[in-house]
Amino acid sequence: MHFSSDINRPPYEAGDAFLQITSGCSHGRCAFCTFYRDAPFCISPIETVEEDIKELAEGWYYPFDRIYLQGADPFIAPFDYLMKVAELIHEYLPNVKTIGGYARVDNVRNKSVEQLRALTDEGYSNFYFGNETGDDYLLERMDKGYKAEDVVSYMSKLDEAGMPYILNFLGGLGGHGYGLSHARESAKIINRLHPTMVYASELTLFPDTPLSQDVKKGKFVDATEEERLLEMKEFIERLTIPTIFKAEHVTIPVPIRGRLPEDKEKMLDLLDHLIEMARMGRLDHFREKVSGL
């Protein structure tokens, strides 16, 4: 198998098979991330992808029913290329029903609604879009490369095409004193869309990120654990769409999950308990223990 970086996937995709079709990240400038900076961005030759699919078919792990594509944003690949990848997967791995992966919001820009429908028919489903925020100030501050209205525009194409997708909320992204505004602006954008899931994680600074350098220069102050939990509570309170909510990442001290709106009060009650723990200092050293994502 050809992998230019470590395997990356959300916790709920642990049972999938992994196939690299792109290396690195097509953007590679987000201020808080260095995940894929060990590999320059490129799209894998289709011959290499076919070799890897054959290897998956011959492995002890098959049959599996989902493939999680590797690379920071494999959905950037052109429509014809993605269709060819799906054709090869279905030829050699007939048990595979769906294909997902990480994605950037602007990966949708180069695909029409009709093409997105065709990709959906081939099994592309529930890509994890790292929108992180719906706040224009933070999108610019973190050099995400698009605006909040772009999130609505591009994801609405998926809604129209009937392709299920997942959106992300990155708590703590605004740092000290900015959480509640971030929560409101992000919920406002997501409430205009129809994700199957909203998956939350928390900003955790590592030394090799540009944002960590800003901390050293006094340009960014990290949010406290209490602020992060208050932000998460505000975000959940503001969500009005029916969806699944999960905050069960390694960056979250206690998993929070449920269906909205049915489980909203249960999740808010848990957050109230965690907020009280934070006020008592019981979470003061939690983030120091997060050694990787």
N, C-alpha and C positions, 0 to 999 in steps of 0.2 A: 504494500500500500504506500502511496505517496502522500506524505504530510509534511508541510514546510514549517508548521507550528504545532504546539500542543493541541490536543483535542479540546475544543470549547463547546459547551452546550449548557442549557438551563437544567436544573435538577430534575425536572419532570420528563426530560428526554433521555434519561439514563438507559432505557431499554432499547434504544434505536441502534442501527448500524450507521457508520460514519464514512462519508465519501467526500474527498476534497475536489472541488471544481474550480476554486479560485484560491490564490495565495494572498496573504496580506489584506490590506484594506484599501478600497478605492479612494478614500478620503484621507485617513491617516493623520488628522490634525486636531482631533478632539483634545482639549486641554487636560482632561482627567484620565486619559487612556493611553497605554503603551502595549496593549495586548498583542498587536500584530506587527510591531515595528522591527521584528527580527526577520521579516520576509517582505521583499518588495511586492507590490500588487501585480498580479498577472492572472490571466484565465488559462486554466490547464488545457493542453492539447486534448482534443476529443479522444485520440488514440490512447493517451495515458488514462483517461477516465474509463475507457472501455476495459483496459487491463485491470484496473482496480475493481470494477464491477464484476468481472470474471472471478477475481480472487475472492470477493465477498461470496459469490455463488458457490465456491468450492470450500469455504470455511466451515468450521464446526458450528458456528453461531447461527447459520441459516437453517430454518426460515425465520425471518423477522418481517414485520409488516410496515415498517417506516424507516426511511433514511433521513438522517439529519446532515445536510451538506455542510462542509467545513469551509473556512475562510470567513473573514469579517462580514462580508456582504455578497454571497454568491448570487443573490437575486439581481445583481447588477449585470450579469451576463445577458447577451442579446437573446431575444425571443427564440430565434431558430436554434441557437445553441442549447437553450434549456429544453426545447422540445426534443432535440436529439438525445440529450442526457436521459430524459424520461423514456424515450423509445428504447434505449439500451437497458435501462433498469427493468422495464417491463419484459424485455426479451430474455434477460438472464436471471431475473429475480421476480418471477411471476407472483410471488406472495406479497410483494410490496404494494401497499395501497396508497400511501401518502408520502410526500417528500417535503421537507421543511429545511429550516436553517435560520441563521441570523440575517438581518437585512437592515439597510439604511432606508429611511423614508424616501429619499430621492432615487432609489433603485427603481421605483415605479415610473419615473419620468419617461423612460425610453420605451414604454409599453402601452399600447392602446387598450381600451376596455375589451375589445374583441380578442386581442391576444391574451389578456389576463383570463378571459373565460376559457380559452383553449388550454392554457396552462392549468387552470383549475380542473378541467376535464381529464387532464393527464395525471392528476394527483397532487399537484402543488397546493399546499395547505398549511395554514397556521405558522407562517414565518414570524419570527420574533423581531419586530421592528423597534430599534433602539431610538425612539424619539426622545426619551429622557425627560422632556419638559415641554410645556406649551407656552413658556414665557419668552418673549422675543429678546428681552435683555440678556437672559441666560443663554439662549441659543447663540447669540453673538459673542457673549463673554467666553463661552466654551468652544467657540469656533466650530459649530456643528455644520455650517454650510447651507442652512435653509432657515426659513421663518415659520412661525406658528401656522400661518394660513396655508403654507405648503403642506404641512402635516394633514390638514383637512382636505386639501385639494387632491393629494396623492392617495390618501387612504380612502377617500370617497370613490375613487376609481375601483378599488378593491371591493367596496360595498356594492357598487353597481355591477361588478363582474361576478359577484357571489363567491369570492375567494375568502375563506376565513383567515383571520390574522390576529396577532397578539401585539399589544402596545406595552411600553415600559414606562414606569415612573421612577426616576432616580432621586430619592430623598436626600436632603442635605446639599443639593447641588448649588444652592445660592449662598451657602455658608451661614455664619452667625447673623441672626436677625432678619433673614430673608425668607424663612420657611413658609410662613402662612401665605404670603403673596404668591410664591412659587406653586403651592398647593392649589390655590384658587384658579390661577391662570391655566394650570395643567388640566384640572378637572373641566374647566370651561371648554377647552379644545376637545377633550376625549368625549364629552357629552354630546358632541355633534357627530360622533362616529359610532360604529357598531362592531367593536372588537369582540372576539369570543372570550378573550381574557385580558385583564390588566395585571401585569406582573411588576411588582415593586421590589427594588433593591435600594441599598444606601451607598452614597459616595464614601469610599474609603481611599484615603490618599496613600500612594506609594512613592518612594523617593525619586523615581525616574520620570515622573510626569511633570509637564509644565506647570500644572496647578500647584504642585508641591513646592516648586521654585517660587511661586507667588506667595506662598505661606511664609517662606524664609524672608522674602522682601517686605512682608507686612501688607501685601495687596489682597490677601484672602485669609479670613479667619474661619476655621472649621466650626460647624454647628455642634452644639452639645447634644448628648443623647436625649435629654428632655426635649430640646427643640425639634429634633428629628421625629420623635414620637408625636409631638403636638402637630407637626406638619403632616404626618401620615394620617392622623385623626381628621384633620381639616380636609385633606384630600378625599378620604373615604366619605366623609359627611357630604361633600359637594358632588360626588358622583351620583347621577340620576338615571343612568342607563342600565338596562339588565345585562349583566355580564358576570363572569367569574373573576374574583379578585384573589391574587396570591402574593404574599410577601413571605417567602420561605427560603430566601437566599442566605448564604453564609454571613452576609452583612447585616442580617436581621437577628436581634437577640432571641426572640421567640417567634416561631412561625405564626402568621396571621393569614387565614384563608376562609373563603366562603363565597356564597352566591349573593349577588346584589339584584334586587333590594332585600331579599329574604333574610340574609344573615348580617345585615348592616349593624344592627344594635348589638349583636353578639361580638362582632369584631371591635366595635367602639368600646364596649365594656372591657375587653381584653386590653385595649390600648390605654384606657384609664388606669388599669392595674399596673401596666408597664410604666406609665408616666409617674405614678406614685413611687415605683421602685427607683426610677431615675432620680427623682427628687430626694430620695433617701441615700443616694450615692451608690446604689447597688449595681449600677451599670457603668460606673466611671471608667473601668478598665476593659470593657468589652471590646472596643475597637482595636486596642493594642494586640489582641489575640488573633485578629484576622490577618493571616499571613499570606493569603492568596485568594483569588476569586474563581 
